[in-house]
Amino acid sequence: MGYVVWAQRKISRDVSYQVTGTARPLQISYVPENDPYQRKAVEDGRLPWSMSFHTETMTAKAGVAVTLAQEETGTATCTLRVDGKVVATETSNPNSRMVLCFEPD
């Protein structure tokens, strides 16, 4: 009887999160470089906000989520870059209090 060993492939990449706009977010949550299966958060963030890092993660996807206060009238735009290329950008709208940017499949 044989055994199959699955090799885990490292992915080396540069990740950049950026959040801009006129809103004042309640929270900015993001996938950190050192533990891609956890989320970190910035409470009561101020815009513009950004974070960049180089990572050697396994296969986790990068992502950032912005939550706005219920009474917030401004907008927030998140942008996610991987190796300098924009892979996701989204802007909040009056009907949504959250904006998400995650790497596509």
Buried (B, 14 or more C-beta within 10 A) or exposed (E): EEEEEEEEEEEEBEBBBBBBBEBBBBBBBBBBBEEBEEEEEBEEBEBEBEBEEEBEBEEBBBBBBBBBBEEBEEBBBBBBBBEEEEBBEBEBEEEEBBBBBBBEE
